[in-house]
């Protein structure tokens, strides 16, 4: 391993010094609410510094959270067993099991086969190609919780291959197809992230936080809530992007032929793909019907991963080498526990009471509308959906619950809008730098498209989504 340079060390020290300053400012400058104990306020300082660190990233996120967990046991009033309790949470292991299954989907080529099948069926026009790739990501989002793995590792390479097939490369030929297709697919993957419990890695975290407020969120309930507004957005958003970034090439029969040729090269389903398909369908089917049989979705996911290990579709080296999954395990379990500790020590309630008194003249409807807009566009300041959820989701829920807002409505609204808001910028979530770095779109056009699409998504999810949620009894 290469030695760390002096300049890198200085950068880390400066970054950590900033986080220490954030901690000291919260603990010693901001007045502590009377209802919060001193150790609870120190936890607040640790949490605030962790969120700041997730944005500035002086050290990797997992290392930062591990440091925060350790400090919570040293100065935050938690016993070490309490500080580490997040790593035993079932939702953390649900995400890990889903990562293991997703590794099998990628390794066997089944995920790429699914994407190519959609392109073969619907890829006869540029708009059809964008729809086919969006639908591919939607199917994969039902199981793969890493939007970086599925969208950046599977969908993006197929999109770029189709662009190159038509001679559309970054630069003068970008507008032939690439400038439209890359942005349309990226905006679509932000929608699919909002549609599923496993849409991206932080969604189960939002579900856990919702549970602390009394709203049970399961894979099935999120699927039912997201499917109708999500499909509406998937239908409309690529068309809007096409109007904003019209491609020169409208008909793309070669794309469907390209997909067909790639599928021919892959040949028929291998035995490993057949086993994986059966496990994939079995796990998703058991998740959908969990309300009938009562089997915990984490147990189902772990059983699916074990089935792949037993049959040899997945081997233990794959599990050990799932670096993104284990990194997520460290930061997700730690942040989950820190967030729960803040709620337990009354910090979230104190914040809600303070904000509620500030907006005492507003009813819940007016405050909800204002909060939702603020929450959505605050994502300009976040390079992580996780950081956005952790810093703003719990307090916004607490404020609106105190105002009498329907719990189900606000839980799903803020959770889904966090994912949709990632479409605003070229750094909003893990895959966004991958798509932007393809070089087909300028930052000006990327941000312009993201801003206009935000109005479309807000309108669809506020009108179609909220009414759909009312119809199915969420609120």
C-alpha positions as CSV (number, residue, x, y, z in Angstrom):
1,X,0.0,0.0,0.0
2,X,1.4,3.4,-0.9
3,X,2.4,5.8,1.9
4,X,0.1,8.7,2.7
5,X,1.6,12.0,1.6
6,X,2.0,14.9,3.9
7,X,-0.5,16.9,2.0
8,X,-3.1,14.2,2.4
9,X,-2.4,14.0,6.1
10,X,-2.9,17.8,6.4
11,X,-6.1,17.6,4.5
12,X,-7.4,14.9,6.9
13,X,-6.4,16.8,10.0
14,X,-8.0,20.0,8.7
15,X,-11.2,18.1,7.9
16,X,-11.3,16.4,11.3
17,X,-10.5,19.8,13.0
18,X,-13.6,21.2,11.3
19,X,-15.7,18.3,12.7
20,X,-14.4,19.0,16.1
21,X,-15.4,22.6,15.7
22,X,-18.9,21.5,14.7
23,X,-19.1,19.4,17.8
24,X,-17.9,22.1,20.1
25,X,-20.3,24.7,18.5
26,X,-23.3,22.4,19.0
27,X,-22.4,21.4,22.6
28,X,-21.1,24.7,24.0
29,X,-22.6,27.5,21.8
30,X,-26.1,26.4,20.9
31,X,-28.3,26.5,24.0
32,X,-29.3,23.0,25.3
33,X,-33.0,22.4,25.6
34,X,-34.0,21.9,29.2
35,X,-35.6,18.5,28.4
36,X,-32.4,17.1,27.0
37,X,-29.8,15.7,29.4
38,X,-26.1,16.7,28.9
39,X,-25.1,13.3,27.5
40,X,-28.0,13.6,25.0
41,X,-26.7,17.0,23.9
42,X,-23.2,15.6,23.5
43,X,-24.7,12.8,21.3
44,X,-26.3,15.6,19.3
45,X,-22.9,17.2,18.8
46,X,-21.4,13.8,17.7
47,X,-24.3,13.3,15.3
48,X,-24.0,16.8,13.8
49,X,-20.2,16.4,13.3
50,X,-20.9,13.0,11.6
51,X,-23.3,14.5,9.2
52,X,-20.9,17.3,8.4
53,X,-18.2,14.7,7.9
54,X,-20.4,12.7,5.5
55,X,-20.5,15.9,3.3
56,X,-16.9,16.9,3.6
57,X,-15.5,13.4,3.9
58,X,-12.1,14.0,5.5
59,X,-12.0,10.2,6.0
60,X,-14.1,7.5,4.4
61,X,-17.7,7.3,5.7
62,X,-17.4,4.0,7.3
63,X,-14.4,5.0,9.3
64,X,-16.1,8.3,10.3
65,X,-19.2,6.4,11.6
66,X,-17.1,3.9,13.5
67,X,-15.3,6.8,15.2
68,X,-18.7,8.3,16.1
69,X,-20.0,5.0,17.5
70,X,-16.8,4.8,19.7
71,X,-17.2,8.4,20.9
72,X,-20.9,7.8,21.7
73,X,-19.7,5.1,24.2
74,X,-17.0,7.3,25.6
75,X,-18.8,10.7,26.0
76,X,-22.3,10.2,24.7
77,X,-23.7,8.3,27.7
78,X,-24.2,5.0,25.8
79,X,-22.8,1.6,27.0
80,X,-20.6,0.0,24.4
81,X,-23.2,-2.7,24.0
82,X,-25.8,0.0,23.3
83,X,-23.5,1.8,20.9
84,X,-23.0,-1.3,18.9
85,X,-26.6,-2.5,18.9
86,X,-27.3,-1.1,15.5
87,X,-25.2,-3.9,14.0
88,X,-27.7,-6.4,15.3
89,X,-30.6,-4.7,13.7
90,X,-32.6,-6.8,11.2
91,X,-32.8,-4.1,8.6
92,X,-29.0,-3.9,8.4
93,X,-28.8,-7.6,7.7
94,X,-31.7,-7.3,5.2
95,X,-29.6,-4.9,3.2
96,X,-26.5,-7.1,3.5
97,X,-28.4,-10.2,2.3
98,X,-29.7,-8.1,-0.7
99,X,-26.2,-7.1,-1.5
100,X,-25.1,-10.7,-1.6
101,X,-27.9,-11.6,-3.9
102,X,-27.2,-8.6,-6.1
103,X,-23.6,-9.8,-6.4
104,X,-24.9,-13.0,-7.8
105,X,-27.1,-11.1,-10.2
106,X,-24.1,-9.2,-11.5
107,X,-21.6,-12.1,-11.5
108,X,-23.8,-14.5,-13.4
109,X,-24.8,-11.9,-16.0
110,X,-28.5,-12.2,-15.2
111,X,-28.8,-8.5,-14.4
112,X,-27.3,-7.6,-17.8
113,X,-29.5,-10.1,-19.5
114,X,-32.6,-8.5,-18.0
115,X,-31.4,-5.0,-19.3
116,X,-30.7,-6.4,-22.8
117,X,-34.1,-8.1,-22.9
118,X,-35.9,-4.8,-22.2
119,X,-33.8,-3.0,-24.9
120,X,-34.7,-5.8,-27.4
121,X,-38.4,-5.4,-26.6
122,X,-38.7,-1.6,-26.4
123,X,-35.6,-0.2,-27.9
124,X,-36.8,0.7,-31.4
125,X,-36.7,4.5,-30.8
126,X,-34.5,6.7,-28.6
127,X,-37.4,7.3,-26.2
128,X,-38.0,3.5,-26.2
129,X,-34.4,2.8,-25.3
130,X,-34.7,5.2,-22.3
131,X,-37.9,3.5,-21.2
132,X,-36.3,0.0,-21.6
133,X,-33.3,1.0,-19.5
134,X,-35.6,2.6,-16.9
135,X,-37.7,-0.5,-16.7
136,X,-34.6,-2.7,-16.3
137,X,-33.4,-0.6,-13.4
138,X,-36.9,-0.8,-11.9
139,X,-36.9,-4.6,-12.0
140,X,-33.4,-4.7,-10.5
141,X,-34.3,-2.1,-7.8
142,X,-36.8,-4.6,-6.3
143,X,-33.8,-6.6,-5.1
144,X,-30.5,-4.7,-5.5
145,X,-30.2,-2.0,-2.8
146,X,-27.1,-0.4,-4.3
147,X,-28.1,2.1,-7.0
148,X,-24.5,2.5,-7.8
149,X,-24.1,-1.2,-8.5
150,X,-27.2,-1.6,-10.6
151,X,-27.5,1.8,-12.3
152,X,-23.8,2.5,-12.6
153,X,-22.5,-1.0,-13.1
154,X,-25.2,-2.5,-15.3
155,X,-27.5,0.1,-16.8
156,X,-25.0,2.8,-17.7
157,X,-22.6,0.5,-19.7
158,X,-25.6,-0.7,-21.8
159,X,-26.6,3.0,-22.3
160,X,-23.1,4.0,-23.4
161,X,-22.8,1.1,-25.7
162,X,-26.0,2.1,-27.5
163,X,-24.8,5.7,-27.8
164,X,-21.5,4.6,-29.3
165,X,-23.4,2.2,-31.6
166,X,-24.9,5.4,-33.2
167,X,-21.6,7.3,-33.3
168,X,-22.7,9.5,-30.4
169,X,-19.7,10.3,-28.2
170,X,-18.8,13.2,-25.8
171,X,-18.2,16.3,-27.8
172,X,-19.7,17.4,-31.1
173,X,-21.7,14.2,-31.6
174,X,-23.1,14.1,-28.1
175,X,-26.5,15.5,-29.2
176,X,-27.0,12.7,-31.7
177,X,-28.3,10.5,-28.9
178,X,-26.1,10.5,-25.8
179,X,-27.0,13.9,-24.3
180,X,-30.7,12.8,-24.2
181,X,-30.2,9.2,-23.2
182,X,-27.7,9.6,-20.4
183,X,-29.8,12.3,-18.6
184,X,-33.1,10.5,-19.3
185,X,-31.8,7.3,-17.8
186,X,-30.3,9.1,-14.8
187,X,-33.5,10.9,-14.0
188,X,-35.4,7.6,-14.3
189,X,-33.1,5.8,-11.8
190,X,-33.8,8.5,-9.2
191,X,-37.5,7.6,-9.6
192,X,-36.9,3.8,-9.3
193,X,-34.9,4.5,-6.1
194,X,-38.0,6.1,-4.7
195,X,-40.2,3.2,-5.7
196,X,-38.8,0.4,-3.6
197,X,-37.7,-0.3,-0.1
198,X,-34.5,-1.7,-1.7
199,X,-34.4,1.2,-4.2
200,X,-31.2,2.4,-2.6
201,X,-29.3,1.7,0.5
202,X,-30.7,4.4,2.7
203,X,-34.4,3.6,2.2
204,X,-34.4,0.9,5.0
205,X,-32.9,3.5,7.2
206,X,-35.8,5.8,6.5
207,X,-38.1,2.9,7.2
208,X,-36.4,2.3,10.6
209,X,-36.8,6.0,11.5
210,X,-40.4,5.9,10.5
211,X,-40.9,2.9,12.9
212,X,-39.5,4.9,15.8
213,X,-42.4,7.3,15.2
214,X,-45.0,4.5,15.0
215,X,-45.3,3.9,11.3
216,X,-44.4,0.4,10.1
217,X,-42.9,0.4,6.7
218,X,-42.2,-2.9,4.9
219,X,-41.0,-3.9,1.5
220,X,-44.6,-4.6,0.5
221,X,-46.0,-1.4,1.8
222,X,-43.3,0.7,0.1
223,X,-43.9,-1.2,-3.1
224,X,-47.6,-0.6,-3.0
225,X,-47.1,3.1,-2.2
226,X,-44.5,3.7,-4.8
227,X,-45.7,1.7,-7.8
228,X,-48.4,4.1,-9.1
229,X,-46.7,7.5,-8.8
230,X,-43.4,5.8,-9.8
231,X,-44.8,4.4,-13.0
232,X,-46.4,7.8,-13.8
233,X,-43.0,9.5,-13.3
234,X,-41.2,6.8,-15.4
235,X,-43.7,7.5,-18.2
236,X,-43.5,11.3,-18.1
237,X,-39.9,12.1,-17.1
238,X,-38.0,10.7,-20.1
239,X,-40.5,12.4,-22.4
240,X,-39.8,15.7,-20.6
241,X,-36.1,15.2,-20.8
242,X,-36.5,14.5,-24.6
243,X,-38.2,17.9,-25.0
244,X,-35.4,19.6,-23.1
245,X,-32.6,17.7,-24.8
246,X,-34.0,16.5,-28.1
247,X,-31.8,13.8,-29.8
248,X,-31.0,14.0,-33.5
249,X,-31.6,10.3,-33.9
250,X,-35.2,9.4,-33.1
251,X,-35.4,5.8,-34.5
252,X,-33.0,3.3,-33.2
253,X,-33.7,-0.2,-34.7
254,X,-30.0,-1.0,-34.4
255,X,-30.3,-0.8,-30.6
256,X,-32.8,-3.6,-30.5
257,X,-30.6,-5.6,-32.9
258,X,-27.5,-4.8,-30.7
259,X,-29.4,-6.2,-27.7
260,X,-30.4,-9.3,-29.7
261,X,-26.8,-9.9,-30.8
262,X,-25.5,-9.5,-27.2
263,X,-28.2,-12.0,-26.0
264,X,-27.1,-14.4,-28.7
265,X,-23.5,-14.2,-27.5
266,X,-24.6,-14.8,-24.0
267,X,-26.5,-17.9,-25.1
268,X,-29.3,-19.6,-23.2
269,X,-29.7,-19.3,-19.5
270,X,-26.9,-21.1,-17.7
271,X,-27.8,-23.4,-14.8
272,X,-26.6,-20.7,-12.3
273,X,-28.9,-18.2,-13.9
274,X,-31.8,-20.6,-13.7
275,X,-31.2,-21.2,-10.0
276,X,-30.8,-17.4,-9.4
277,X,-34.0,-16.7,-11.3
278,X,-35.9,-19.1,-9.0
279,X,-34.3,-17.6,-5.9
280,X,-35.0,-14.0,-7.2
281,X,-38.7,-14.8,-7.9
282,X,-39.0,-16.7,-4.6
283,X,-37.5,-14.0,-2.4
284,X,-39.5,-11.2,-4.1
285,X,-42.7,-13.2,-4.0
286,X,-42.3,-14.0,-0.3
287,X,-41.6,-10.3,0.3
288,X,-44.8,-9.3,-1.5
289,X,-46.9,-11.8,0.5
290,X,-45.2,-11.2,3.9
291,X,-48.5,-9.8,5.3
292,X,-50.2,-13.1,4.6
293,X,-47.7,-15.6,6.0
294,X,-45.8,-13.4,8.5
295,X,-42.3,-14.4,7.6
296,X,-39.9,-11.6,8.3
297,X,-38.4,-10.1,5.1
298,X,-34.9,-10.3,6.6
299,X,-35.3,-14.0,7.2
300,X,-36.4,-14.4,3.6
301,X,-33.5,-12.4,2.2
302,X,-31.0,-14.4,4.3
303,X,-32.6,-17.6,3.2
304,X,-32.2,-16.6,-0.4
305,X,-28.5,-15.7,0.1
306,X,-27.9,-19.0,1.8
307,X,-29.6,-20.9,-1.0
308,X,-27.2,-19.3,-3.5
309,X,-24.3,-20.3,-1.3
310,X,-25.4,-23.9,-0.9
311,X,-26.0,-24.3,-4.6
312,X,-22.7,-22.7,-5.5
313,X,-24.2,-19.8,-7.4
314,X,-22.5,-17.5,-4.8
315,X,-19.3,-18.6,-3.1
316,X,-17.9,-17.4,0.2
317,X,-15.2,-15.4,-1.5
318,X,-18.0,-13.3,-3.2
319,X,-19.4,-12.6,0.3
320,X,-16.0,-11.7,1.8
321,X,-15.2,-9.5,-1.2
322,X,-18.5,-7.5,-1.2
323,X,-16.6,-4.4,-0.1
324,X,-19.5,-2.0,-0.8
325,X,-21.8,-4.1,1.3
326,X,-19.5,-4.4,4.3
327,X,-18.7,-0.7,4.1
328,X,-22.5,0.0,4.2
329,X,-22.8,-2.4,7.1
330,X,-20.4,-0.3,9.2
331,X,-21.9,3.1,8.5
332,X,-25.5,2.1,8.3
333,X,-25.6,0.1,11.6
334,X,-23.7,2.9,13.4
335,X,-25.9,5.7,12.0
336,X,-29.0,3.8,12.7
337,X,-28.0,3.5,16.4
338,X,-27.0,7.1,16.7
339,X,-30.3,8.3,15.2
340,X,-32.3,6.1,17.6
341,X,-30.3,7.4,20.5
342,X,-31.1,11.0,19.7
343,X,-34.8,10.0,19.6
344,X,-34.5,8.1,22.9
345,X,-32.8,11.1,24.7
346,X,-35.6,13.5,23.6
347,X,-33.5,15.6,21.2
348,X,-35.8,15.1,18.2
349,X,-38.9,15.9,20.4
350,X,-37.2,19.1,21.6
351,X,-36.4,20.2,18.1
352,X,-40.0,19.5,17.0
353,X,-41.3,21.6,19.9
354,X,-39.0,24.5,19.1
355,X,-39.9,24.6,15.4
356,X,-43.6,24.0,16.1
357,X,-43.6,27.1,18.4
358,X,-41.9,29.1,15.6
359,X,-44.6,28.2,13.1
360,X,-47.5,28.2,15.6
361,X,-49.7,30.1,13.2
362,X,-49.6,27.4,10.5
363,X,-51.9,24.4,10.3
364,X,-50.3,21.1,9.3
365,X,-51.2,21.4,5.6
366,X,-49.5,24.7,5.2
367,X,-46.5,23.7,7.2
368,X,-46.3,20.3,5.3
369,X,-46.3,22.1,1.9
370,X,-43.5,24.5,3.0
371,X,-41.5,21.8,4.7
372,X,-41.7,19.5,1.6
373,X,-40.4,22.2,-0.7
374,X,-37.6,23.1,1.7
375,X,-36.7,19.5,2.2
376,X,-36.6,18.7,-1.5
377,X,-34.4,21.6,-2.6
378,X,-32.1,21.3,0.4
379,X,-30.6,18.4,-1.5
380,X,-28.5,20.9,-3.4
381,X,-26.4,20.9,-0.3
382,X,-26.1,17.1,0.0
383,X,-23.9,14.7,-1.9
384,X,-25.5,11.8,-0.1
385,X,-29.1,10.6,0.2
386,X,-28.1,9.1,3.6
387,X,-26.8,12.4,5.0
388,X,-30.0,14.1,3.8
389,X,-32.2,11.5,5.5
390,X,-30.3,11.5,8.7
391,X,-30.1,15.2,9.2
392,X,-33.6,16.3,8.0
393,X,-36.0,13.3,8.0
394,X,-36.4,12.7,11.8
395,X,-36.9,16.4,12.8
396,X,-39.3,17.1,9.9
397,X,-41.4,14.1,10.9
398,X,-41.4,15.2,14.5
399,X,-42.4,18.8,13.7
400,X,-45.3,17.7,11.5
401,X,-46.5,15.0,13.8
402,X,-46.7,17.6,16.5
403,X,-48.9,19.7,14.2
404,X,-51.2,16.8,13.7
405,X,-50.2,15.7,10.2
406,X,-51.1,12.2,9.1
407,X,-48.2,10.0,10.0
408,X,-48.4,7.7,6.9
409,X,-48.5,10.7,4.5
410,X,-45.4,12.4,5.8
411,X,-43.4,9.2,6.3
412,X,-43.7,8.2,2.7
413,X,-43.6,11.7,1.3
414,X,-40.3,12.7,2.8
415,X,-38.7,9.3,2.2
416,X,-39.7,9.2,-1.5
417,X,-38.9,12.9,-2.1
418,X,-35.3,12.4,-0.8
419,X,-34.6,10.0,-3.6
420,X,-36.4,12.1,-6.3
421,X,-34.3,15.2,-5.1
422,X,-31.1,13.3,-6.1
423,X,-31.9,14.2,-9.7
424,X,-31.2,17.9,-9.1
425,X,-27.5,17.8,-9.3
426,X,-24.5,15.8,-10.7
427,X,-23.5,14.8,-7.2
428,X,-26.8,13.9,-5.6
429,X,-26.3,10.2,-5.1
430,X,-23.7,7.5,-5.9
431,X,-24.5,7.0,-9.6
432,X,-24.8,10.7,-10.5
433,X,-21.0,11.3,-10.9
434,X,-20.8,8.2,-13.0
435,X,-23.4,9.4,-15.4
436,X,-22.1,13.0,-15.5
437,X,-18.5,11.8,-16.0
438,X,-19.6,10.1,-19.2
439,X,-19.2,13.6,-20.6
440,X,-22.3,13.9,-22.8
441,X,-23.9,16.8,-20.9
442,X,-22.6,20.1,-19.6
443,X,-23.2,21.0,-15.9
444,X,-25.5,23.9,-17.0
445,X,-27.7,21.5,-18.9
446,X,-27.6,18.8,-16.2
447,X,-28.7,21.3,-13.5
448,X,-31.3,22.9,-15.8
449,X,-32.9,19.6,-16.7
450,X,-32.8,18.4,-13.0
451,X,-34.5,21.6,-11.9
452,X,-37.3,21.4,-14.4
453,X,-37.8,17.7,-13.8
454,X,-38.1,18.4,-10.1
455,X,-41.4,20.3,-10.8
456,X,-42.6,17.3,-12.8
457,X,-41.8,14.8,-10.0
458,X,-43.2,17.0,-7.3
459,X,-46.4,17.5,-9.2
460,X,-46.8,13.8,-10.0
461,X,-46.0,12.5,-6.5
462,X,-48.1,15.3,-4.8
463,X,-51.2,14.8,-6.9
464,X,-51.1,11.2,-8.1
465,X,-49.1,9.9,-5.2
466,X,-50.9,11.6,-2.3
467,X,-54.3,10.6,-3.7
468,X,-53.2,7.1,-4.3
469,X,-51.9,6.9,-0.7
470,X,-55.3,8.2,0.4
471,X,-57.1,5.6,-1.6
472,X,-55.1,2.7,-0.2
473,X,-55.4,3.9,3.4
474,X,-51.9,5.1,4.1
475,X,-53.4,8.3,5.5
